[in-house]
Structure formats: structure tokens, C-alpha cells
């Protein structure tokens, strides 16, 4: 998963790049983890500074081509792993002083427009939406899950107000035919009570399906937990989100571990609690007017970051309990 939806396939726009570089300060050297490598926008900028190293992760195999190009130029300072970022704690980082970890939770223009991935409502043919290392596709979800389950996916992952009506009509239609991308768009459009002038009728349902198929809720939660374990004291975790659900999770995780909820499990009882993080910006950072003008899809981006204050690895967090209702919805996939 990576970058943002770009207006021109010939150009690549790593969102909030200037702001991220100013936050992680690669000019002072160190090792950085780019958890959503994509087309390598952040990675290339970091490697332009001397004494830096980047470990890049991406679940999408298509990213391997771009990774090989960067490897040829920065052989000793670049490592790519085709894994999910929730697995970043499995990296062998014994001698690495991790100064910064970056997550960019959007999709690139190339990914959105790839007909094989079927991420867009403009795609023709079979529903897919798999970003790599997946167990099931959107086709299986749409054609096999129960009406109530589909409704909850659309409601909670896409904030779709007509979720029940859409789910009902999907179940009715699939009794006589297999639901394709075009058929799903038709069902959504005919189910909507009110048409939104600014966004396509199918936008929220397709967002919800992408989140569900790629298990983006649990991926993000475990990615954040493991990033907090891997990054060293005074290191930075920076996350760019593109919709309110992602931002809500990131905001809660950062805030809760900056406000006396991050006590180490090994701290003696009675000792004063220690915050794991320090938050320097309470409000999310948004793209500038110039960036939005150059790259319109960046308008929905929000950047949040924290500094790790303490070097303990094992800490307490209630984020899994906080968002348990969303993880339960993800687990509808267990029957596919």
C-alpha cells in the first residue's frame, strides 16, 4: 500500500514529502523504515542524504521493480522486503538504530488504475482488490458473505448511509448472477436514496471493500504497535492517512501512549508512570495549498507523528480493545 492517487500516471507525488523530511531529519543520518514503499518517493528522498539507510516494505509485488532500480543505485544502503508492514517486528534489526518509521496509507495512481487489482469502480470485469499477500478477494466477499455482514462492512468501513439497502440488493441480484465490478456499481447507484454531487455513488462501498479485503484495520493497528517496539528512543513514527477511520486509529494510538497509558509491563508497582511517546503537534498536518493544487487527491491527507521518549519494548496499550468492533467485522473473512 502506498502513496496517493495521482492525477497523472507519468508523475509521482509522495504526499507531504517536505513536511515528513523536516520531521524525520535524515540529514543527520540513520536507518529509516518506509513501511509503504510503493513507487519509492520517500525512500529516494531519504537516500539522497549521506549516512542514511532505508529498509522498505510493501505487500504489493509490483513494487519490486521500483525497488530493484533503487537497489542498483544504493546497493549498500537499501533493503526491500515483500511483506506486510504488520510484520515489521520480524525484521532482524539487532544492530540497526531506527531513527524513523513512515507509513503512507494511500494508494498510488498506478495501483488504482491497474485493471488486475480491480480497486476502482471504473474497472471492468472481475472484482479483486487484493494488494498482495491476501487470502481472499472482493469477488468472494460480495458473492458469499451474508447480507448483514456486507451491510456492516459498508457502514463501518465506508461510512455508507445506504449500507443496508445496498447489501440487500446485492444478495438479491447474486441469486441469479455473479456480481462483477460493473454490476456492483449498477446496484449501488440504483440503491442510493440521494446522489452526492462531489463523489461517485460507489466511492464509499469500494473504499469499504478495499479495507476489508486487505484487512487494513488490523494491519494498521499491528503496524503501529510493532513500529513503537522497533523505533529507538528519540526516533519518529510518522503516519499519513487518507480517510477518517485510519486517522481515528492513529490519533488514538498516539494520544493514548502520550498520556500516562504507556507504562512498561516490567516497571515496579508504585513507580510513576512514564509516557512512551511525546506528541509535538496535537493537530494533524495537512498539505499546503500549493501541494493540493499540484496534486488534488492529496487534499484528504493528514499527517500525524510522535517521538519515542523511552526505550522500553514491552508496553501496555488498549488499542485492540478500543477498535475490537472493527476487527470483528474484518473477521467475517474467516468463513471465505
C-alpha positions, 0 to 999 in steps of 0.5 A: 500500500502506498502513496496517493492517487495521482492525477497523472500516471507519468508523475509521482507525488509522495504526499507531504514529502517536505513536511515528513523530511523536516520531521524525520531529519535524515540529514543527520543520518540513520536507518529509516523504515518506509513501511509503504514503499510503493513507487519509492518517493520517500525512500529516494528522498531519504537516500539522497542524504549521506549516512542514511539507510532505508529498509522498505516494505510493501505487500504489493509485488509490483513494487519490486521493480521500483525497488530493484532500480533503487537497489542498483543505485544504493546497493549498500544502503537499501533493503526491500522486503515483500511483506506486510508492514504488520510484520515489521517486528520480524525484521532482524534489526539487532544492530540497526538504530531506527531513527524513523518509521513512515507509513503512507496509507494511500494508494498510488495512481498506478495501483488504482488504475491497474485493471488486475487489482480491480480497486476502482469502480471504473474497472471492468470485469472481475472484482479483486482488490487484493494488494498482495499477500491476501487470502481472499478477494472482493469477488468472494466477499460480495458473492458469499458473505451474508447480507448483514455482514456486507451491510456492516462492512459498508457502514463501518468501513465506508461510512455508507448511509445506504449500507443496508439497502445496498447489501440487500440488493446485492444478495438479491441480484447474486441469486441469479448472477455473479456480481462483477465490478460493473454490476456492483456499481449498477446496484449501488447507484440504483440503491442510493436514496440521494446522489452526492454531487462531489463523489461517485455513488460507489466511492464509499462501498469500494473504499469499504471493500478495499479495507476489508479485503486487505484487512487494513484495520488490523494491519494498521493497528499491528503496524503501529504497535510493532513500529513503537517496539522497533523505533529507538528512543528519540526516533519518529513514527510518522503516519499519513492517512487518507480517510477518517477511520485510519486517522481515528486509529492513529490519533488514538494510538498516539494520544493514548501512549502520550498520556500516562497509558504507556507504562512498561509491563516490567516497571515496579508497582508504585513507580510513576508512570512514564509516557512512551511517546511525546506528541509535538503537534496535537493537530494533524498536518495537512498539505499546503495549498500549493501541494493540493493544487499540484496534486488534488487527491492529496487534499484528504491527507493528514499527517500525524507523528510522535517521538519515542521518549523511552526505550522500553519494548514491552508496553501496555496499550488498549488499542485492540480493545478500543477498535475490537468492533472493527476487527470483528467485522474484518473477521467475517473473512474467516468463513471465505 
